[in-house]
Amino acid sequence: MSFNNFMADVVGVARGDMREAGYQELTEPEQVDDALNREGTTLVLVNSVCGCAGGVARPAAANAIHYDKRPDHLVTVFAGQDRDATEQARTYFEGYPPSSPSMAFLKDGKIVTMLERHDIEGSTAIEVINKLQNIFDEHCVEL
């Protein structure tokens, strides 16, 4: 198997994990603008192929939403794969440097807070789930 085929397989699994969890995949800048300019709360997973994305960020993003409170919208962009969409999403993350994996929480199209790579890397999935659910408790309405 060539490296390109291997990476396509890894990326495909990573994309599929988040679609299966209920996240809308944004691959074009226009999709990002449409998704992030909506009213309500939005969780944006900036996905990547690094180990902490697969071992912590994706499982945390997939499982944190099984909770009494959760964002209205769940979306994902893929750093290093869908570059234009990722760059467009990052324009909404004012005050935060580019970071992947990361999770941005927006309300009515404005950044509220963000879990950056340093908040994810070295943590367990459960610890990141707890961080996300604390954000949900503060900013989301009960289902």
Stockholm file with secondary structure:
# STOCKHOLM 1.0

chainA/1-143         MSFNNFMADVVGVARGDMREAGYQELTEPEQVDDALNREGTTLVLVNSVCGCAGGVARPAAANAIHYDKRPDHLVTVFAGQDRDATEQARTYFEGYPPSSPSMAFLKDGKIVTMLERHDIEGSTAIEVINKLQNIFDEHCVEL
#=GR chainA/1-143 SS CCHHHHHHHHHHHHHHHHHHHTCEECCSHHHHHHHHTSSSEEEEEEECSSHHIIIIIHHHHHHHTSSSBCCSEEEEEETTTSHHHHHHHHTTSTTCCCCSSEEEEEETTEEEEEECHHHHTTSCHHHHHHHHHHHHHHHCCBC
#=GC SS_cons         CCHHHHHHHHHHHHHHHHHHHTCEECCSHHHHHHHHTSSSEEEEEEECSSHHIIIIIHHHHHHHTSSSBCCSEEEEEETTTSHHHHHHHHTTSTTCCCCSSEEEEEETTEEEEEECHHHHTTSCHHHHHHHHHHHHHHHCCBC
//
